[in-house]
Amino acid sequence: MTFGPKFSLFEGHDEQLSASDISSYLSEGRLFLAKRAGEKGSYTEALKLLNCVQTPEASFQAALVYLLVN
């Protein structure tokens, strides 16, 4: 006996994500949150989040934050 809806509300969400996909989504989320923190003036929080993300975009955003602080 199975429980749940007969038809899925969102198609394609019954598959498992790979570890690299999860890591990519987490990095993208941290980058988004860091940008929002920087816009609000929370530079320390923005830099903390940006240091967790290893992408060229994160490095660029961190440089912008450092320019604003100095």
Buried (B, 14 or more C-beta within 10 A) or exposed (E): EEEEEEEEEEEEEEEEEEEEEEEEEEBEEBBEBBBEBBEEEBBEBBBEBBEEBEBEBBEEBBEBBEEEEE
